[in-house]
Amino acid sequence: MQTICDLAASPCFQDAAAIRSSLADRLVEATISSALADQISVTAVPLGVSVSVADGKVTLAGTTSNGSVRKRAEKIARDFAGAFRIDNRIVSVPSRGGAF
């Protein structure tokens, strides 16, 4: 994440709006991904939650058996996304519990 911040601050990237926008997207993506990794257990989402950011929209994707993870991940993303829209594509799939 520090590399992205350093590149965004570099004078060679200050003149290109598209590059600044792309770097801003990557920074938001890295920040949200890091926060999700810190705050959501791997056991709740074994394959993780993927985050992608493009054109002012954050997309969350993943599969969980814990219904609260979807809402929690969206709240975390909103905390770091600022004015970005959130497209939450995390799917909650009930686990098969109980012995037969």
Secondary structure, 3 states (H helix, E strand, C coil): CHHHHHHHHCHHHCCCHHHHHHHHHHHHHHHHHHHHHHHCCCCCCCCCCEEEEECCEEEEEEEECCHHHHHHHHHHHHHHHCCCEEEEEEEECCCCCCCC
